[in-house]
Amino acid sequence: MTLLFTPEELLQYLYKETSPEKSAAIEAALRDDWTLREKLEVLQSSTEGLDTALESPRMEVVLRVMNYARETVADSV
């Protein structure tokens, strides 16, 4: 019997946020269910690169934010 796992549960497994019991159940299901393996692979590929910044903001934008913050603090004092 194949257990059904939600995408949320697979994401929790992917980020090692599941209990040891749930992790064991998912791993057992992954060995037997190729569609579940494919779903996990899709989640893995879609989450790659989320932890890395793609671009940095322009210095002009950073300076504007800093100036705005400085003015806001000065106005509130």
C-alpha positions as CSV (number, residue, x, y, z in Angstrom):
1,M,0.0,0.0,0.0
2,T,1.4,3.4,-1.0
3,L,0.9,6.2,1.4
4,L,0.0,9.6,0.1
5,F,2.3,12.5,1.0
6,T,1.4,16.1,0.4
7,P,3.9,18.5,-1.3
8,E,4.2,20.3,2.0
9,E,5.3,17.0,3.7
10,L,7.8,16.4,0.9
11,L,9.2,19.9,1.4
12,Q,9.5,19.3,5.1
13,Y,11.3,16.1,4.3
14,L,13.6,17.9,1.9
15,Y,14.5,20.5,4.5
16,K,14.9,17.8,7.2
17,E,11.9,19.1,9.2
18,T,10.0,15.8,9.5
19,S,10.0,13.5,12.5
20,P,12.2,10.4,12.3
21,E,9.1,8.3,11.9
22,K,7.7,10.4,9.0
23,S,11.2,10.5,7.4
24,A,11.4,6.7,7.5
25,A,7.9,6.4,6.0
26,I,8.7,8.8,3.2
27,E,12.0,7.0,2.5
28,A,10.2,3.7,2.3
29,A,7.6,5.1,0.0
30,L,10.4,6.7,-2.2
31,R,11.9,3.3,-2.7
32,D,8.7,1.8,-4.0
33,D,6.9,4.7,-5.7
34,W,8.6,6.2,-8.8
35,T,5.9,9.0,-9.1
36,L,6.7,10.1,-5.5
37,R,10.4,10.1,-6.4
38,E,9.7,12.3,-9.4
39,K,7.6,14.7,-7.3
40,L,10.5,15.0,-4.9
41,E,12.9,15.6,-7.7
42,V,10.7,18.4,-9.1
43,L,10.6,20.0,-5.6
44,Q,14.4,19.6,-5.3
45,S,15.0,21.3,-8.6
46,S,12.6,24.1,-8.0
47,T,14.2,24.9,-4.6
48,E,17.8,24.9,-5.8
49,G,19.1,28.4,-5.8
50,L,16.6,29.8,-3.3
51,D,19.4,30.2,-0.7
52,T,21.6,32.2,-3.1
53,A,21.1,35.8,-4.2
54,L,20.8,36.3,-7.9
55,E,21.7,39.9,-8.0
56,S,22.6,42.8,-5.7
57,P,20.7,46.0,-5.6
58,R,22.3,49.0,-7.3
59,M,24.3,51.3,-4.9
60,E,21.9,54.2,-5.7
61,V,19.0,52.2,-4.4
62,V,20.8,51.3,-1.2
63,L,21.8,54.9,-0.6
64,R,18.2,56.1,-1.1
65,V,16.9,53.6,1.4
66,M,19.7,54.6,3.9
67,N,18.9,58.3,3.4
68,Y,15.2,57.7,3.8
69,A,15.8,55.8,7.0
70,R,18.1,58.5,8.3
71,E,15.5,61.2,7.6
72,T,12.7,59.2,9.2
73,V,14.7,58.7,12.4
74,A,15.7,62.5,12.4
75,D,12.0,63.5,12.0
76,S,10.8,61.2,14.8
77,V,13.3,62.6,17.3
